[in-house]
Amino acid sequence: MNITIIGGGNLGTSIAAGLLESKYTSAKNITITRRNLQPLESLKKRGINVQCDNNTAVKKADIIILSVKPFQIKDVLEQTHFSKNQILVSTVTGIWLKDLKQWAGKNLRIFRVMPNTAIAVRKSITCIAHQNEDSDSVKVVSGLFDHLGSSVVIDEKLMDAATVVGACGIAFAMRYIRACIQGGIQIGFSAEQASQIVSQTVDGAASLLLKNHSHPEQEIDKVTTPRGCTISGLNEMEHHGFSSSVIKGVTASFDKIA
């Protein structure tokens, strides 16, 4: 597969790095574009093609991944010459499939996806939406993102929600991790030790849910004992509105997109 990524920002470079790590395709078959090529130097050294011209970059592409700012996408699509039956995959928040088809042309197979930055380490959850594309194309797009973590096909009307829970969710999880590290330092650990312990603990917690297909409360019950330190800590967090704050944060982010 020849893959072109239009937009070499944080997400675009993360996708390129994940593709290299996964060995889904070779470096020579990956192209990434950006007006200023300097930030792409490290990818160039790894064998990826870097380009400042989108039309040159898409000529031989089987899959084109759009990773630009929402205000840029209309101009980018209207100024880029695509070939019939190329697969166009947009990661751009808030831009609907009907708009993509209008700006890019109806001869393309068009998908919206919402990954997160963990795609660089092949740990992303990527939500995928399309309008009646053929099953082979769906398999190609799903297969690509399954190499970069896991994927799920959803209705397009849920893409804004997917952005909040899956993409913004990375930042929400990081804020919990940061707070837990700070608490660990206060009770005696070095910053390095606290970071290692908390990060591995969060990774382990997520793995339990994914592998056991269990509800969080089931796993919480396994480590809470009567009058124990775990339930004391949990209750103190709830007294200060922990769950309520997270829910309000999620809905505030969703309202902002809407």
Contacts in CASP RR format, 6 or more apart in sequence:
PFRMAT RR
TARGET T0000
AUTHOR 0000-0000-0000
METHOD contacts of the structure
MODEL  1
MNITIIGGGNLGTSIAAGLLESKYTSAKNITITRRNLQPLESLKKRGINV
QCDNNTAVKKADIIILSVKPFQIKDVLEQTHFSKNQILVSTVTGIWLKDL
KQWAGKNLRIFRVMPNTAIAVRKSITCIAHQNEDSDSVKVVSGLFDHLGS
SVVIDEKLMDAATVVGACGIAFAMRYIRACIQGGIQIGFSAEQASQIVSQ
TVDGAASLLLKNHSHPEQEIDKVTTPRGCTISGLNEMEHHGFSSSVIKGV
TASFDKIA
1 24 0 8 1.000
1 25 0 8 1.000
1 29 0 8 1.000
1 62 0 8 1.000
1 63 0 8 1.000
1 140 0 8 1.000
1 144 0 8 1.000
2 25 0 8 1.000
2 29 0 8 1.000
2 31 0 8 1.000
2 60 0 8 1.000
2 61 0 8 1.000
2 62 0 8 1.000
2 63 0 8 1.000
3 19 0 8 1.000
3 25 0 8 1.000
3 29 0 8 1.000
3 30 0 8 1.000
3 31 0 8 1.000
3 61 0 8 1.000
3 62 0 8 1.000
3 63 0 8 1.000
3 64 0 8 1.000
3 65 0 8 1.000
3 144 0 8 1.000
4 30 0 8 1.000
4 31 0 8 1.000
4 32 0 8 1.000
4 33 0 8 1.000
4 57 0 8 1.000
4 58 0 8 1.000
4 61 0 8 1.000
4 63 0 8 1.000
4 64 0 8 1.000
4 65 0 8 1.000
5 12 0 8 1.000
5 15 0 8 1.000
5 16 0 8 1.000
5 30 0 8 1.000
5 31 0 8 1.000
5 32 0 8 1.000
5 33 0 8 1.000
5 64 0 8 1.000
5 65 0 8 1.000
5 67 0 8 1.000
6 33 0 8 1.000
6 54 0 8 1.000
6 57 0 8 1.000
6 58 0 8 1.000
6 64 0 8 1.000
6 65 0 8 1.000
6 66 0 8 1.000
6 67 0 8 1.000
6 68 0 8 1.000
6 76 0 8 1.000
6 80 0 8 1.000
7 32 0 8 1.000
7 33 0 8 1.000
7 34 0 8 1.000
7 66 0 8 1.000
7 67 0 8 1.000
7 68 0 8 1.000
8 16 0 8 1.000
8 32 0 8 1.000
8 33 0 8 1.000
8 34 0 8 1.000
8 39 0 8 1.000
8 40 0 8 1.000
8 67 0 8 1.000
9 34 0 8 1.000
9 39 0 8 1.000
9 67 0 8 1.000
10 117 0 8 1.000
11 67 0 8 1.000
11 91 0 8 1.000
11 115 0 8 1.000
11 117 0 8 1.000
11 119 0 8 1.000
12 32 0 8 1.000
12 65 0 8 1.000
12 67 0 8 1.000
12 91 0 8 1.000
13 32 0 8 1.000
13 39 0 8 1.000
13 40 0 8 1.000
13 43 0 8 1.000
13 120 0 8 1.000
14 117 0 8 1.000
14 119 0 8 1.000
14 120 0 8 1.000
15 65 0 8 1.000
15 67 0 8 1.000
15 91 0 8 1.000
15 115 0 8 1.000
15 119 0 8 1.000
15 120 0 8 1.000
15 148 0 8 1.000
16 30 0 8 1.000
16 32 0 8 1.000
16 43 0 8 1.000
16 48 0 8 1.000
17 43 0 8 1.000
17 120 0 8 1.000
18 119 0 8 1.000
18 120 0 8 1.000
18 121 0 8 1.000
18 122 0 8 1.000
18 148 0 8 1.000
19 25 0 8 1.000
19 30 0 8 1.000
19 147 0 8 1.000
19 148 0 8 1.000
20 27 0 8 1.000
20 30 0 8 1.000
20 46 0 8 1.000
20 48 0 8 1.000
21 120 0 8 1.000
21 121 0 8 1.000
21 122 0 8 1.000
22 122 0 8 1.000
22 147 0 8 1.000
22 148 0 8 1.000
24 144 0 8 1.000
24 147 0 8 1.000
24 148 0 8 1.000
27 46 0 8 1.000
27 47 0 8 1.000
27 48 0 8 1.000
28 47 0 8 1.000
28 49 0 8 1.000
30 48 0 8 1.000
30 49 0 8 1.000
31 48 0 8 1.000
31 49 0 8 1.000
31 50 0 8 1.000
31 51 0 8 1.000
31 57 0 8 1.000
31 61 0 8 1.000
32 40 0 8 1.000
32 43 0 8 1.000
32 48 0 8 1.000
32 49 0 8 1.000
32 50 0 8 1.000
32 51 0 8 1.000
32 57 0 8 1.000
33 50 0 8 1.000
33 51 0 8 1.000
33 52 0 8 1.000
33 53 0 8 1.000
33 54 0 8 1.000
33 57 0 8 1.000
34 40 0 8 1.000
34 50 0 8 1.000
34 52 0 8 1.000
35 52 0 8 1.000
36 52 0 8 1.000
37 44 0 8 1.000
37 50 0 8 1.000
37 52 0 8 1.000
40 48 0 8 1.000
40 50 0 8 1.000
43 50 0 8 1.000
44 50 0 8 1.000
49 57 0 8 1.000
51 57 0 8 1.000
54 76 0 8 1.000
54 79 0 8 1.000
54 80 0 8 1.000
55 79 0 8 1.000
55 80 0 8 1.000
55 81 0 8 1.000
58 64 0 8 1.000
58 80 0 8 1.000
58 81 0 8 1.000
58 82 0 8 1.000
58 83 0 8 1.000
58 86 0 8 1.000
59 83 0 8 1.000
61 86 0 8 1.000
62 86 0 8 1.000
62 87 0 8 1.000
63 86 0 8 1.000
63 87 0 8 1.000
63 89 0 8 1.000
63 140 0 8 1.000
63 141 0 8 1.000
63 144 0 8 1.000
64 82 0 8 1.000
64 86 0 8 1.000
64 87 0 8 1.000
64 88 0 8 1.000
64 89 0 8 1.000
65 89 0 8 1.000
65 90 0 8 1.000
65 91 0 8 1.000
66 73 0 8 1.000
66 76 0 8 1.000
66 77 0 8 1.000
66 88 0 8 1.000
66 89 0 8 1.000
66 90 0 8 1.000
66 91 0 8 1.000
66 92 0 8 1.000
67 91 0 8 1.000
67 92 0 8 1.000
68 76 0 8 1.000
68 92 0 8 1.000
69 92 0 8 1.000
70 92 0 8 1.000
70 93 0 8 1.000
70 94 0 8 1.000
70 95 0 8 1.000
73 90 0 8 1.000
73 92 0 8 1.000
73 95 0 8 1.000
73 103 0 8 1.000
74 99 0 8 1.000
74 103 0 8 1.000
77 100 0 8 1.000
77 103 0 8 1.000
77 104 0 8 1.000
78 103 0 8 1.000
80 104 0 8 1.000
82 88 0 8 1.000
82 104 0 8 1.000
82 105 0 8 1.000
82 107 0 8 1.000
82 108 0 8 1.000
84 107 0 8 1.000
84 108 0 8 1.000
85 107 0 8 1.000
85 108 0 8 1.000
85 109 0 8 1.000
86 108 0 8 1.000
86 109 0 8 1.000
87 108 0 8 1.000
87 109 0 8 1.000
87 110 0 8 1.000
87 111 0 8 1.000
87 137 0 8 1.000
87 140 0 8 1.000
87 141 0 8 1.000
88 100 0 8 1.000
88 104 0 8 1.000
88 108 0 8 1.000
88 109 0 8 1.000
88 110 0 8 1.000
88 111 0 8 1.000
89 110 0 8 1.000
89 111 0 8 1.000
89 112 0 8 1.000
89 113 0 8 1.000
89 141 0 8 1.000
90 100 0 8 1.000
90 110 0 8 1.000
90 111 0 8 1.000
90 112 0 8 1.000
90 113 0 8 1.000
91 112 0 8 1.000
91 113 0 8 1.000
91 114 0 8 1.000
91 115 0 8 1.000
93 114 0 8 1.000
93 160 0 8 1.000
93 163 0 8 1.000
93 167 0 8 1.000
93 257 0 8 1.000
94 159 0 8 1.000
94 160 0 8 1.000
94 163 0 8 1.000
94 257 0 8 1.000
95 112 0 8 1.000
96 112 0 8 1.000
96 156 0 8 1.000
97 110 0 8 1.000
97 112 0 8 1.000
97 129 0 8 1.000
97 130 0 8 1.000
97 131 0 8 1.000
97 156 0 8 1.000
98 131 0 8 1.000
100 110 0 8 1.000
100 112 0 8 1.000
101 108 0 8 1.000
101 110 0 8 1.000
101 131 0 8 1.000
104 110 0 8 1.000
109 130 0 8 1.000
109 133 0 8 1.000
109 134 0 8 1.000
109 137 0 8 1.000
110 130 0 8 1.000
110 131 0 8 1.000
110 133 0 8 1.000
111 128 0 8 1.000
111 129 0 8 1.000
111 130 0 8 1.000
111 133 0 8 1.000
111 137 0 8 1.000
111 141 0 8 1.000
112 128 0 8 1.000
112 129 0 8 1.000
112 130 0 8 1.000
112 156 0 8 1.000
112 159 0 8 1.000
113 126 0 8 1.000
113 127 0 8 1.000
113 128 0 8 1.000
113 129 0 8 1.000
113 141 0 8 1.000
113 145 0 8 1.000
113 151 0 8 1.000
114 126 0 8 1.000
114 127 0 8 1.000
114 159 0 8 1.000
114 162 0 8 1.000
114 163 0 8 1.000
114 166 0 8 1.000
114 167 0 8 1.000
115 124 0 8 1.000
115 125 0 8 1.000
115 126 0 8 1.000
115 145 0 8 1.000
115 148 0 8 1.000
115 167 0 8 1.000
116 124 0 8 1.000
116 125 0 8 1.000
116 126 0 8 1.000
116 166 0 8 1.000
116 167 0 8 1.000
116 169 0 8 1.000
116 170 0 8 1.000
117 124 0 8 1.000
117 167 0 8 1.000
117 170 0 8 1.000
118 124 0 8 1.000
118 149 0 8 1.000
118 170 0 8 1.000
119 126 0 8 1.000
119 145 0 8 1.000
119 148 0 8 1.000
119 149 0 8 1.000
122 147 0 8 1.000
122 148 0 8 1.000
122 149 0 8 1.000
123 149 0 8 1.000
124 145 0 8 1.000
124 148 0 8 1.000
124 149 0 8 1.000
124 150 0 8 1.000
125 149 0 8 1.000
125 150 0 8 1.000
125 151 0 8 1.000
125 152 0 8 1.000
125 166 0 8 1.000
126 145 0 8 1.000
126 148 0 8 1.000
126 149 0 8 1.000
126 150 0 8 1.000
126 151 0 8 1.000
126 152 0 8 1.000
127 151 0 8 1.000
127 152 0 8 1.000
127 153 0 8 1.000
127 154 0 8 1.000
127 158 0 8 1.000
127 159 0 8 1.000
127 162 0 8 1.000
127 166 0 8 1.000
128 138 0 8 1.000
128 141 0 8 1.000
128 142 0 8 1.000
128 145 0 8 1.000
128 151 0 8 1.000
128 152 0 8 1.000
128 153 0 8 1.000
128 154 0 8 1.000
129 153 0 8 1.000
129 154 0 8 1.000
129 155 0 8 1.000
129 156 0 8 1.000
129 158 0 8 1.000
129 159 0 8 1.000
130 137 0 8 1.000
130 138 0 8 1.000
130 141 0 8 1.000
130 153 0 8 1.000
130 156 0 8 1.000
131 156 0 8 1.000
138 153 0 8 1.000
142 151 0 8 1.000
142 153 0 8 1.000
143 151 0 8 1.000
145 151 0 8 1.000
154 162 0 8 1.000
160 254 0 8 1.000
160 257 0 8 1.000
160 258 0 8 1.000
161 254 0 8 1.000
163 257 0 8 1.000
164 250 0 8 1.000
164 253 0 8 1.000
164 254 0 8 1.000
164 257 0 8 1.000
165 250 0 8 1.000
168 250 0 8 1.000
168 253 0 8 1.000
172 246 0 8 1.000
172 249 0 8 1.000
172 250 0 8 1.000
173 202 0 8 1.000
176 202 0 8 1.000
177 198 0 8 1.000
177 199 0 8 1.000
177 202 0 8 1.000
180 194 0 8 1.000
180 198 0 8 1.000
181 191 0 8 1.000
181 194 0 8 1.000
181 195 0 8 1.000
181 198 0 8 1.000
182 194 0 8 1.000
183 194 0 8 1.000
184 194 0 8 1.000
184 197 0 8 1.000
184 198 0 8 1.000
185 191 0 8 1.000
185 194 0 8 1.000
189 197 0 8 1.000
205 219 0 8 1.000
208 214 0 8 1.000
208 219 0 8 1.000
209 216 0 8 1.000
209 219 0 8 1.000
212 218 0 8 1.000
212 219 0 8 1.000
220 230 0 8 1.000
220 234 0 8 1.000
223 230 0 8 1.000
224 230 0 8 1.000
224 231 0 8 1.000
224 234 0 8 1.000
225 231 0 8 1.000
END
